[in-house]
Amino acid sequence: MAGCSRGASADPVGVGGSHLVLNVWPAAADSGAIVSFDQASLEALTLAAFTNPDAAREGPVVQTISQGHPRSLLYQHDLPCILLDGTTLVTDQRAILESLGAKQLDSHFSPADRARIVFLTHYIREKLYPVLLYTLYVNHHNMTRFTKPLYGRSCPFPLGFVIPSRIAKRKAKLFFSLTGWRRSLEESELEQLVLKSCRSAMNTLSEILGDGEFLLGRDGDGAKGPCSADALLYSLLQPLYRFSTLPWPKASNYLRNCENLTRFLTRVTSRFFPWHKPEPVDPGRLAALEWGPLLSQGGVVLGSMTALFVYCWWARLVDTRHVWRRTRKLLKRP
């Protein structure tokens, strides 16, 4: 996994003075258009930038596998996760956001504004989150040609064969759980339902945002600043906006018609992630790295047989000298 951290300290100071290490999915080489291609990781990074914008100008301090993130941790737990004080592992997304200062970020707003933040958070998760889930994890073409290779190439061998499929199954289950739609629906029917939800949610959020810089707009003294709902909105829209050349791009195309939402994404990126240089994403390059053809051609079987032979040789279950002698005799036969 390519490293994406920048900063002076390996153990950043978290909320309450505790030292924390944030482990996230990185911005892989072909997804350099966003800070992290994973929505939950991007939300955590965005919230961290909102709560400490001065540190964001230096770049977020995060840890990826190439920087010492244990492979066993990636296999047993989903990213993002936080290691507090080197001992306590936090894997729940809500607890991660609270550790990064979500409550402190919203604390300076008025009670009425905090109530709006709660409403906006629930609305965005209910209406917009399923759109992203379908686009990247449920739609067959996008999942096999884009999302799976993206996760696969970011995992160390051999986790690239396991983690992408596990994530796809979990996200698909979450999608149908959130929407309540039947799995037996035809693909065309599912697409129409997703697009209907997409149009409704984006139109509503576009009206709420208006000409403001953030969801809560401006007050008489100037900008109110971002809130936790802005971090959630950014993490859901930025992948749709940057991954505009997906095999199924209808949600991305509709987002690009909402000019104030796209200005919001550009504004947050330039203000809180100025060190990040956007690059175009080419799904064709990712499709060339897709794991599907390798699996269909018996790559797993060959890898399993090789691993079994190596284990037998290491455990002294196979007499290699005997195997070598038999091989030489077979080669000498006319």
C-alpha positions as CSV (number, residue, x, y, z in Angstrom):
1,M,0.0,0.0,0.0
2,A,1.5,3.3,-1.0
3,G,2.2,5.7,1.8
4,C,0.2,9.0,1.9
5,S,1.3,10.5,5.2
6,R,3.0,13.8,5.7
7,G,3.9,15.4,9.0
8,A,6.5,15.6,11.7
9,S,5.2,13.2,14.3
10,A,4.5,9.5,14.1
11,D,2.1,9.7,17.1
12,P,-0.2,12.7,16.7
13,V,-1.9,14.0,19.8
14,G,-5.6,13.2,19.7
15,V,-8.6,14.6,21.6
16,G,-8.1,14.6,25.3
17,G,-4.3,14.5,25.0
18,S,-4.1,10.9,24.0
19,H,-1.7,9.8,21.3
20,L,-3.3,8.2,18.3
21,V,-2.3,6.6,15.0
22,L,-4.9,6.8,12.2
23,N,-4.7,3.8,9.8
24,V,-6.5,4.5,6.5
25,W,-6.7,3.3,2.9
26,P,-4.4,5.5,0.9
27,A,-4.7,7.3,-2.3
28,A,-3.3,4.7,-4.6
29,A,-1.3,5.6,-7.7
30,D,-4.3,5.4,-10.1
31,S,-6.7,7.1,-7.6
32,G,-4.6,10.1,-6.8
33,A,-7.5,12.3,-7.5
34,I,-8.7,12.0,-3.9
35,V,-6.8,11.8,-0.6
36,S,-8.2,8.3,0.0
37,F,-10.4,6.2,-2.3
38,D,-12.3,4.7,0.6
39,Q,-15.2,6.7,1.9
40,A,-14.8,5.9,5.6
41,S,-11.1,6.7,5.4
42,L,-11.8,9.9,3.5
43,E,-14.4,11.0,6.1
44,A,-11.9,10.4,8.9
45,L,-9.1,12.4,7.1
46,T,-11.5,15.2,6.3
47,L,-12.7,15.5,9.9
48,A,-9.2,15.5,11.1
49,A,-8.4,18.3,8.7
50,F,-11.5,20.3,9.8
51,T,-10.6,20.0,13.5
52,N,-6.9,20.9,12.9
53,P,-6.6,22.9,9.7
54,D,-3.1,24.1,10.5
55,A,-1.9,20.5,10.6
56,A,-3.8,19.8,7.4
57,R,-1.7,22.3,5.5
58,E,1.3,20.2,6.4
59,G,-0.6,17.1,5.3
60,P,-2.4,14.5,7.5
61,V,-0.4,12.3,9.7
62,V,-1.7,8.8,8.9
63,Q,-0.2,5.3,8.8
64,T,-0.6,2.8,6.0
65,I,0.7,-0.8,5.5
66,S,3.9,0.4,3.9
67,Q,4.6,2.5,7.0
68,G,4.3,-0.3,9.5
69,H,0.6,-1.1,9.6
70,P,0.4,-4.8,10.6
71,R,-1.0,-7.1,7.9
72,S,-2.8,-9.1,10.5
73,L,-4.7,-5.9,11.6
74,L,-5.8,-5.3,8.0
75,Y,-7.0,-9.0,7.7
76,Q,-8.9,-8.9,11.0
77,H,-10.3,-5.4,11.0
78,D,-11.6,-3.0,8.3
79,L,-9.9,0.3,7.7
80,P,-10.0,3.0,9.0
81,C,-9.0,2.2,12.6
82,I,-7.2,4.2,15.3
83,L,-4.6,2.9,17.8
84,L,-4.8,5.0,21.0
85,D,-1.8,5.3,23.2
86,G,-0.3,2.3,21.4
87,T,-2.6,-0.1,23.2
88,T,-6.3,0.5,22.5
89,L,-7.6,-0.3,19.0
90,V,-10.7,1.7,17.9
91,T,-12.5,0.2,14.8
92,D,-16.0,1.6,15.1
93,Q,-16.5,4.5,12.7
94,R,-18.5,6.6,15.1
95,A,-15.9,6.1,17.8
96,I,-13.1,7.0,15.3
97,L,-14.8,10.3,14.4
98,E,-15.3,11.1,18.1
99,S,-11.6,10.4,18.7
100,L,-10.8,12.8,15.9
101,G,-12.9,15.6,17.5
102,A,-16.3,15.4,15.8
103,K,-18.1,16.6,19.0
104,Q,-15.6,19.4,19.6
105,L,-16.0,20.5,15.9
106,D,-19.8,20.9,16.4
107,S,-19.7,22.3,19.9
108,H,-19.3,26.0,19.0
109,F,-22.5,26.0,17.0
110,S,-25.8,27.1,18.5
111,P,-28.3,24.5,19.7
112,A,-30.5,25.1,16.6
113,D,-27.5,24.5,14.3
114,R,-26.5,21.4,16.2
115,A,-30.0,20.0,15.6
116,R,-29.6,20.8,11.9
117,I,-26.3,19.0,11.9
118,V,-27.9,15.9,13.4
119,F,-30.7,16.0,10.8
120,L,-28.3,16.6,7.9
121,T,-26.1,13.7,9.0
122,H,-29.0,11.3,9.1
123,Y,-30.4,12.5,5.8
124,I,-27.1,12.2,4.0
125,R,-26.5,8.7,5.4
126,E,-30.0,7.5,4.5
127,K,-30.3,9.0,1.0
128,L,-26.8,9.6,-0.4
129,Y,-24.7,6.8,1.2
130,P,-26.7,4.0,-0.7
131,V,-25.9,5.9,-4.0
132,L,-22.2,5.6,-3.4
133,L,-22.5,2.0,-2.2
134,Y,-24.3,1.0,-5.4
135,T,-22.0,2.9,-7.7
136,L,-18.7,1.5,-6.3
137,Y,-19.7,-1.9,-4.7
138,V,-23.0,-3.2,-6.0
139,N,-22.9,-2.3,-9.7
140,H,-21.2,-5.3,-11.3
141,H,-19.3,-3.4,-14.0
142,N,-17.9,-0.8,-11.6
143,M,-17.1,-3.3,-8.9
144,T,-15.2,-5.8,-11.1
145,R,-13.4,-3.3,-13.4
146,F,-12.7,-0.5,-11.0
147,T,-13.3,-1.0,-7.2
148,K,-11.9,-4.5,-6.8
149,P,-8.6,-3.7,-8.6
150,L,-8.3,-0.5,-6.6
151,Y,-8.5,-2.3,-3.3
152,G,-6.5,-5.3,-4.6
153,R,-3.5,-3.4,-5.7
154,S,-3.4,-1.5,-2.4
155,C,-3.2,-4.7,-0.3
156,P,0.1,-6.6,0.3
157,F,0.3,-10.1,-1.2
158,P,-1.7,-12.3,-0.6
159,L,-4.4,-10.2,1.0
160,G,-5.3,-8.7,-2.4
161,F,-7.0,-12.0,-3.2
162,V,-9.2,-11.9,0.0
163,I,-9.8,-8.3,1.1
164,P,-11.6,-6.8,-2.0
165,S,-14.1,-9.7,-2.2
166,R,-14.8,-9.4,1.5
167,I,-15.3,-5.7,1.3
168,A,-17.6,-6.1,-1.7
169,K,-19.9,-8.6,0.1
170,R,-20.0,-6.5,3.3
171,K,-20.8,-3.3,1.4
172,A,-23.5,-5.0,-0.7
173,K,-25.1,-6.4,2.4
174,L,-25.1,-2.9,4.0
175,F,-26.6,-1.4,0.8
176,F,-29.6,-3.7,0.8
177,S,-30.0,-3.3,4.6
178,L,-30.1,0.5,4.3
179,T,-32.5,0.6,1.4
180,G,-34.7,-2.3,2.2
181,W,-34.8,-3.3,-1.5
182,R,-34.9,-6.9,-2.5
183,R,-31.8,-8.6,-3.9
184,S,-34.0,-10.3,-6.5
185,L,-34.7,-7.0,-8.3
186,E,-33.5,-6.7,-11.8
187,E,-30.4,-4.6,-12.5
188,S,-32.4,-2.1,-14.5
189,E,-34.9,-1.7,-11.7
190,L,-32.2,-1.2,-9.1
191,E,-30.5,1.4,-11.2
192,Q,-33.8,3.4,-11.5
193,L,-34.3,3.3,-7.8
194,V,-30.7,4.4,-7.1
195,L,-30.9,7.3,-9.7
196,K,-34.2,8.4,-8.2
197,S,-32.6,8.6,-4.7
198,C,-29.6,10.2,-6.2
199,R,-31.5,13.0,-7.9
200,S,-33.7,13.6,-4.8
201,A,-30.7,13.8,-2.4
202,M,-28.5,15.9,-4.5
203,N,-31.2,18.4,-5.4
204,T,-32.1,18.8,-1.7
205,L,-28.5,19.1,-0.6
206,S,-27.8,21.6,-3.4
207,E,-30.7,23.8,-2.2
208,I,-29.5,23.5,1.5
209,L,-26.0,24.5,0.5
210,G,-27.1,27.4,-1.8
211,D,-24.3,29.9,-2.2
212,G,-22.8,29.1,1.2
213,E,-19.3,27.7,1.7
214,F,-20.6,25.0,3.9
215,L,-23.9,23.3,4.8
216,L,-24.7,25.8,7.6
217,G,-23.9,28.7,5.3
218,R,-22.8,32.1,6.8
219,D,-23.9,34.2,9.7
220,G,-23.7,37.9,10.1
221,D,-20.0,37.9,11.3
222,G,-18.7,35.7,8.4
223,A,-18.4,32.0,7.7
224,K,-19.6,29.6,10.4
225,G,-17.1,27.1,9.2
226,P,-17.4,23.3,8.5
227,C,-19.2,20.8,10.7
228,S,-19.1,17.0,10.9
229,A,-22.0,16.8,8.3
230,D,-19.7,18.6,5.8
231,A,-17.0,16.0,6.3
232,L,-19.6,13.2,5.6
233,L,-20.9,15.0,2.6
234,Y,-17.4,15.5,1.2
235,S,-16.4,11.9,1.7
236,L,-19.5,10.7,-0.2
237,L,-19.5,13.1,-3.1
238,Q,-15.7,13.4,-3.8
239,P,-15.4,9.8,-5.0
240,L,-18.4,10.2,-7.3
241,Y,-17.0,13.5,-8.6
242,R,-13.4,12.4,-9.2
243,F,-14.3,8.9,-10.5
244,S,-16.2,10.4,-13.4
245,T,-15.1,7.8,-16.0
246,L,-16.6,4.8,-14.3
247,P,-18.2,2.1,-16.5
248,W,-21.5,3.1,-14.9
249,P,-21.1,6.9,-14.4
250,K,-24.8,8.1,-14.2
251,A,-24.5,9.2,-10.5
252,S,-21.3,11.0,-11.2
253,N,-22.7,12.7,-14.3
254,Y,-25.7,14.0,-12.3
255,L,-23.4,15.3,-9.6
256,R,-21.5,17.4,-12.1
257,N,-24.7,19.2,-13.0
258,C,-25.0,20.5,-9.4
259,E,-22.5,23.4,-9.7
260,N,-22.6,24.5,-6.1
261,L,-21.9,20.9,-4.9
262,T,-18.9,20.6,-7.2
263,R,-17.7,24.1,-6.0
264,F,-18.0,22.8,-2.4
265,L,-15.8,19.8,-3.2
266,T,-13.2,21.9,-5.0
267,R,-13.2,24.5,-2.1
268,V,-12.7,21.8,0.6
269,T,-9.9,20.1,-1.3
270,S,-8.0,23.4,-2.0
271,R,-8.5,24.7,1.5
272,F,-7.9,21.7,3.7
273,F,-5.8,19.5,1.4
274,P,-3.6,22.0,-0.5
275,W,-0.7,19.5,-0.5
276,H,-2.7,17.0,-2.6
277,K,-2.4,17.3,-6.4
278,P,-5.4,15.8,-8.2
279,E,-4.8,13.5,-11.1
280,P,-7.2,12.0,-13.5
281,V,-8.3,8.4,-12.9
282,D,-8.3,5.9,-15.8
283,P,-10.3,2.8,-15.1
284,G,-8.8,1.1,-18.1
285,R,-5.4,1.0,-16.3
286,L,-7.2,-0.5,-13.2
287,A,-9.0,-3.0,-15.3
288,A,-5.7,-4.4,-16.6
289,L,-4.9,-5.2,-13.0
290,E,-8.2,-6.9,-12.2
291,W,-8.0,-10.1,-10.2
292,G,-10.9,-11.8,-12.0
293,P,-9.0,-13.2,-15.0
294,L,-6.2,-14.4,-12.8
295,L,-8.7,-16.2,-10.6
296,S,-10.5,-17.7,-13.5
297,Q,-7.3,-19.1,-15.0
298,G,-6.4,-21.1,-11.9
299,G,-4.1,-18.7,-10.3
300,V,-5.4,-19.5,-6.9
301,V,-4.9,-23.2,-7.5
302,L,-1.3,-22.7,-8.6
303,G,-0.6,-20.5,-5.7
304,S,-2.1,-22.9,-3.2
305,M,-0.1,-25.8,-4.6
306,T,3.1,-23.8,-4.4
307,A,2.3,-22.8,-0.8
308,L,1.6,-26.4,0.1
309,F,4.8,-27.6,-1.4
310,V,6.8,-24.9,0.4
311,Y,5.2,-25.8,3.7
312,C,5.9,-29.5,3.2
313,W,9.5,-28.8,2.4
314,W,9.8,-26.4,5.4
315,A,8.2,-28.9,7.8
316,R,10.4,-31.8,6.5
317,L,7.3,-33.7,5.3
318,V,8.9,-34.2,1.9
319,D,12.3,-35.7,1.3
320,T,13.6,-33.2,-1.3
321,R,16.7,-35.4,-2.0
322,H,14.4,-38.4,-2.9
323,V,12.3,-36.1,-5.2
324,W,15.5,-34.8,-6.9
325,R,16.8,-38.3,-7.5
326,R,13.5,-39.5,-9.0
327,T,13.4,-36.4,-11.2
328,R,16.9,-37.0,-12.5
329,K,16.1,-40.6,-13.4
330,L,13.0,-39.6,-15.3
331,L,15.0,-37.0,-17.2
332,K,17.6,-39.5,-18.2
333,R,15.1,-42.0,-19.7
334,P,15.1,-42.0,-23.5
